[in-house]
């Protein structure tokens, strides 16, 4: 696993600039969150994590409210994929209907974008498409429109990594990692059997919302605190949570805190449920926002830079040089800023890339120095953005 190279001069400069941020306190926060085990939405571990965040925020001087919501989640009971009789380690995608499908494999060319589906005859087939480019749910709908009975999404991540459609797919869908899945691209026409075995359950999630002023905020800073089954979720996304929590502590005595709400979202891993419900339930707050800043997976230096994506008018406010940070681009979707962007709010997404432990039991570490650096960049954006208010 790659880490950011910290020279002596760079380390001293960062520590001087990030003086308000306590590396020891952030390390303690990480330990407290990981001690709960996988923070799957609706479980006692997630509830304990929410209580911990609320207590720390109250201790810092914030008013805190839990926003409760419910949604339906599917649980995999043993999905299977067999190609010419060979079993492959496929995993059902959350939001997939249950069912057993038999048919020939048809490979969607290219990256599996909308144009790649054009002209394909998928009647009675099991479509095979690469994941990415456009949402998996859109790929499933495009495949269904052309007659496919099911879809296999090939991922860059290892087999067994869990994904969600973020909605209800019209056809059964599974994922398969690159090592096992690349072979399917050369097996067009092979007979396959796909069986998705799932059960539905109702989940009760809770967002943790903190503010210093009862007035409507001009900026919302957030991160999701839930993780996937089997994963302690250190980088995904205790890293973002701890950075936001420490930023809230640092700003508690600053006038900036009067214009900012800090929100810790639940249910992100099941389809952005917490952020979607916040947008739905707080329309007046959302209409008044100048920006939503979202931190997700910022504790492992995967790409050698801090990725910042989102609205161009906000990206120019990120002065990475002030903290000796190397900054690059970040993908536009897949996390809790998306519902806000869809509601017309300018957004920034802070992201360091998918590390090898993504959604795995080995996601156990995040670097507090990287969290401090990320929080410092976010603070700089707030300092540049909020003086623009009338």
C-alpha positions in Angstrom: 0.0 0.0 0.0 1.5 3.3 -1.1 1.8 6.2 1.4 2.5 9.8 0.9 6.2 10.6 1.1 6.7 12.9 4.1 10.1 14.6 4.0 11.3 16.3 7.2 10.7 19.7 5.9 7.3 18.8 4.5 6.3 17.1 7.7 7.3 20.1 9.8 5.5 22.5 7.5 2.3 20.4 7.6 2.4 20.1 11.4 2.8 23.9 11.7 -0.1 24.6 9.3 -2.3 22.0 10.9 -1.6 23.0 14.4 -5.3 23.0 15.5 -5.7 19.4 14.3 -4.7 16.8 16.8 -3.2 13.6 15.2 -3.5 11.8 18.6 -7.2 12.8 18.9 -7.9 11.6 15.4 -6.1 8.3 16.0 -8.3 7.9 19.1 -11.4 8.5 17.0 -10.3 5.9 14.5 -9.8 3.4 17.3 -13.2 4.1 18.8 -15.0 3.7 15.5 -13.1 0.5 14.5 -13.7 -1.0 17.9 -17.4 -1.3 17.1 -16.8 -3.7 14.2 -18.4 -3.3 10.8 -20.7 -0.3 11.0 -23.4 -1.7 8.8 -26.5 0.5 8.7 -29.2 -0.7 11.1 -26.9 -2.7 13.3 -25.8 -2.1 16.9 -22.3 -1.2 15.7 -23.7 1.6 13.5 -25.8 2.8 16.4 -22.8 2.9 18.7 -20.8 4.8 16.2 -23.6 7.4 15.8 -23.8 7.8 19.6 -20.0 8.3 19.8 -20.1 11.0 17.1 -23.0 12.8 18.8 -21.2 12.8 22.2 -18.0 14.1 20.7 -19.9 16.9 18.9 -21.8 17.9 22.0 -18.5 18.0 23.9 -17.2 20.4 21.3 -20.2 22.7 21.8 -22.6 21.7 19.0 -26.3 21.0 19.1 -26.9 17.5 17.7 -30.0 15.9 16.2 -30.5 12.4 14.9 -32.4 12.2 11.6 -34.1 8.8 11.5 -35.3 7.1 8.3 -36.1 3.6 7.0 -35.5 1.8 3.8 -35.5 -1.7 2.3 -32.2 -3.6 1.9 -31.5 -6.9 0.2 -29.2 -9.4 1.8 -27.3 -12.0 -0.3 -28.1 -15.6 0.8 -25.7 -17.3 -1.6 -25.6 -16.1 -5.2 -24.1 -18.3 -7.8 -22.8 -18.1 -11.4 -21.9 -21.1 -13.5 -20.5 -20.9 -17.1 -20.3 -24.1 -19.0 -20.6 -25.8 -15.6 -17.7 -23.9 -14.0 -18.7 -22.1 -10.8 -17.5 -18.5 -10.5 -17.3 -16.3 -7.3 -20.1 -13.9 -8.2 -21.8 -11.7 -5.6 -25.3 -10.3 -5.9 -25.7 -6.5 -6.3 -27.9 -4.8 -3.7 -31.1 -3.8 -5.5 -31.1 -6.9 -7.7 -34.3 -9.0 -7.8 -34.0 -12.6 -6.9 -34.2 -15.3 -9.5 -32.5 -18.1 -11.5 -31.7 -17.3 -15.2 -30.2 -19.5 -17.9 -29.0 -18.3 -21.2 -26.1 -17.5 -23.5 -23.5 -14.9 -22.6 -23.5 -11.8 -24.7 -20.6 -9.4 -24.2 -21.3 -5.6 -24.3 -18.4 -4.1 -26.1 -16.2 -1.2 -25.0 -16.7 0.3 -21.5 -20.4 -0.7 -21.4 -21.6 2.9 -22.0 -25.0 3.6 -23.4 -23.7 3.8 -27.0 -22.2 0.3 -26.6 -25.6 -1.2 -26.0 -27.0 0.3 -29.2 -27.9 -2.4 -31.8 -27.2 -5.3 -29.5 -29.7 -8.2 -29.5 -29.8 -9.4 -25.9 -33.0 -11.3 -26.1 -32.9 -14.2 -23.6 -29.2 -13.6 -22.9 -27.1 -12.9 -19.9 -25.3 -9.6 -20.6 -21.6 -9.2 -19.6 -20.4 -5.6 -19.2 -17.6 -3.8 -17.6 -18.5 -1.7 -14.5 -17.9 2.0 -14.6 -18.5 5.0 -16.9 -22.2 5.1 -16.2 -24.1 3.7 -13.1 -24.6 0.0 -12.9 -28.3 0.5 -12.6 -28.3 2.3 -16.0 -26.4 -0.6 -17.6 -29.0 -3.1 -16.1 -31.9 -1.0 -17.5 -30.2 -0.7 -21.0 -29.7 -4.5 -21.0 -33.3 -5.2 -20.0 -34.6 -2.9 -22.7 -32.7 -5.0 -25.2 -34.2 -8.2 -23.9 -31.4 -9.4 -21.4 -32.6 -11.6 -18.6 -29.7 -10.8 -16.3 -26.4 -8.9 -16.2 -22.8 -9.7 -15.0 -20.8 -6.6 -14.1 -17.0 -7.0 -14.3 -15.2 -4.9 -11.7 -11.7 -3.6 -11.1 -12.0 -4.8 -7.5 -11.5 -8.4 -6.3 -14.4 -10.8 -6.5 -16.5 -10.7 -3.3 -16.5 -6.9 -3.2 -20.0 -5.7 -2.5 -21.8 -3.1 -4.7 -25.2 -1.6 -4.9 -27.4 -0.6 -7.8 -28.6 2.4 -5.8 -32.1 1.5 -6.8 -34.2 -1.4 -8.0 -32.8 -3.2 -11.0 -35.3 -4.7 -13.6 -33.2 -7.8 -14.0 -30.9 -9.9 -11.7 -27.4 -8.7 -11.5 -24.1 -9.9 -10.1 -20.5 -8.6 -9.9 -17.3 -10.5 -10.7 -13.7 -9.4 -10.2 -11.2 -8.8 -13.0 -9.2 -12.0 -12.4 -12.1 -14.3 -12.8 -14.2 -12.1 -15.0 -11.9 -11.1 -17.8 -12.2 -14.6 -19.2 -15.9 -14.1 -19.8 -15.1 -11.5 -22.5 -13.9 -14.3 -24.7 -16.8 -16.7 -23.9 -19.6 -15.0 -25.9 -22.3 -17.6 -26.6 -21.3 -19.9 -23.7 -24.2 -21.3 -21.7 -24.5 -19.8 -18.3 -26.7 -20.1 -15.2 -27.1 -17.2 -12.9 -28.9 -17.4 -9.6 -29.4 -14.5 -7.2 -30.6 -15.6 -3.8 -31.5 -12.6 -1.6 -33.8 -11.6 1.2 -35.3 -8.2 1.9 -35.1 -6.5 5.3 -36.2 -3.1 6.6 -33.3 -1.0 7.9 -33.6 1.9 10.3 -30.8 4.4 9.6 -29.7 7.6 11.4 -28.0 10.7 10.2 -26.1 12.7 12.8 -26.6 16.4 12.2 -24.6 19.0 14.2 -24.8 22.8 14.2 -23.7 25.8 16.3 -26.3 28.2 15.1 -30.0 27.4 14.6 -30.0 29.6 11.4 -30.0 27.7 8.1 -26.4 26.9 7.0 -24.7 28.3 4.0 -22.4 25.2 3.7 -22.8 21.6 4.7 -19.7 19.4 5.3 -20.4 15.7 5.5 -19.1 12.1 5.4 -20.8 8.7 5.7 -20.1 6.6 8.8 -21.6 3.3 7.7 -19.5 0.4 6.2 -20.2 -2.8 4.4 -20.7 -6.2 6.0 -17.4 -7.8 7.0 -15.4 -4.6 6.7 -14.2 -2.5 9.6 -14.3 0.5 7.2 -11.2 2.4 8.3 -10.6 4.2 5.0 -14.2 3.7 3.8 -15.2 5.8 5.5 -14.0 6.3 9.1 -11.3 8.4 7.5 -13.7 11.0 6.1 -15.8 10.9 9.3 -12.8 11.5 11.6 -11.5 14.3 9.3 -14.9 16.0 9.5 -15.2 15.5 13.2 -11.8 17.1 13.9 -12.6 19.9 11.5 -15.8 20.6 13.5 -13.9 20.6 16.7 -11.3 23.1 15.3 -14.0 25.4 14.0 -16.2 25.3 17.0 -14.9 28.6 18.4 -14.6 30.3 14.9 -17.3 32.4 13.3 -17.2 30.0 10.4 -19.1 27.4 12.6 -22.1 29.7 12.6 -22.6 29.2 8.9 -21.8 25.4 8.6 -23.7 22.3 9.5 -21.8 19.0 9.9 -23.7 15.9 8.8 -22.6 12.3 9.2 -24.7 10.1 6.9 -25.9 6.6 7.4 -27.0 4.1 4.7 -24.5 5.3 2.0 -23.3 1.9 1.2 -26.8 0.7 0.5 -27.5 3.4 -2.0 -26.9 6.9 -0.6 -30.0 6.6 1.6 -28.9 9.1 4.3 -28.0 11.9 2.0 -31.0 11.3 -0.2 -33.3 11.5 2.8 -31.6 14.6 4.1 -32.2 16.4 0.8 -35.8 15.2 0.7 -36.5 16.2 4.3 -34.7 19.6 4.4 -35.7 21.3 1.2 -35.4 24.8 2.6 -31.9 24.1 4.0 -30.8 22.6 0.7 -32.1 25.6 -1.3 -30.0 28.0 0.8 -26.7 26.1 0.5 -23.7 27.7 -1.1 -21.9 24.4 -1.1 -21.9 20.8 0.1 -18.4 19.4 0.8 -18.1 15.6 1.0 -15.2 13.5 2.3 -15.0 9.8 1.4 -11.9 7.6 1.6 -9.2 10.2 2.4 -7.0 8.1 4.7 -4.9 6.1 2.2 -2.7 7.7 -0.4 -3.6 5.6 -3.4 -2.9 8.0 -6.2 -0.2 10.2 -4.7 -2.6 13.1 -4.5 -5.8 14.3 -2.9 -8.5 14.1 -5.5 -11.0 16.9 -5.6 -14.0 16.7 -7.9 -17.2 18.6 -8.3 -18.3 22.1 -9.2 -15.6 24.2 -11.1 -16.6 27.4 -9.2 -15.7 25.6 -5.9 -12.6 23.7 -7.1 -10.8 27.0 -7.7 -11.2 27.8 -4.0 -9.1 24.7 -3.0 -5.6 26.0 -2.3 -3.7 22.8 -1.9 -0.3 24.5 -1.9 -1.1 26.2 1.4 -0.6 22.8 3.1 1.9 21.4 0.7 -0.7 19.0 -0.7 -0.6 17.5 -4.2 -4.1 17.7 -5.5 -5.7 16.1 -8.6 -9.1 15.2 -10.0 -11.7 12.9 -8.5 -14.7 11.1 -10.1 -18.0 12.8 -10.0 -20.3 10.2 -8.6 -20.8 7.4 -6.1 -21.0 9.2 -2.8 -23.1 11.5 -0.7 -22.6 14.7 -2.6 -24.6 13.3 -5.5 -28.1 13.9 -4.2 -27.1 17.5 -3.4 -25.7 18.0 -6.9 -28.9 16.7 -8.3 -30.8 19.2 -6.2 -28.7 22.0 -7.7 -26.2 22.6 -4.9 -22.6 23.2 -5.9 -20.5 20.3 -4.5 -16.9 19.3 -3.8 -15.8 15.7 -3.4 -12.6 14.9 -1.5 -11.3 11.4 -2.4 -7.9 9.7 -2.5 -8.9 6.6 -4.6 -9.9 3.0 -4.1 -7.2 1.3 -2.1 -6.6 -2.5 -2.3 -8.6 -3.1 0.9 -11.8 -1.4 -0.4 -14.8 -3.2 1.0 -12.6 -6.0 2.4 -12.0 -7.3 6.0 -8.5 -5.8 5.6 -9.7 -2.2 5.6 -8.2 -1.5 9.0 -5.9 1.5 8.7 -6.1 5.2 7.8 -3.3 7.8 8.2 -4.2 10.7 10.6 -1.6 12.9 8.8 -3.6 12.5 5.5 -6.8 13.3 7.4 -5.3 16.4 8.9 -4.1 17.5 5.5 -7.5 16.9 3.9 -9.3 18.8 6.7 -6.9 21.7 6.3 -7.8 21.9 2.6 -11.5 21.8 3.4 -11.0 24.6 6.0 -9.3 26.7 3.4 -12.3 26.3 1.1 -14.6 27.4 3.9 -12.5 30.4 4.6 -12.6 31.5 1.0 -16.2 30.7 0.4 -18.0 32.1 3.4 -16.7 35.7 3.1 -18.5 35.8 -0.3 -21.8 35.8 1.5 -23.8 39.1 1.2 
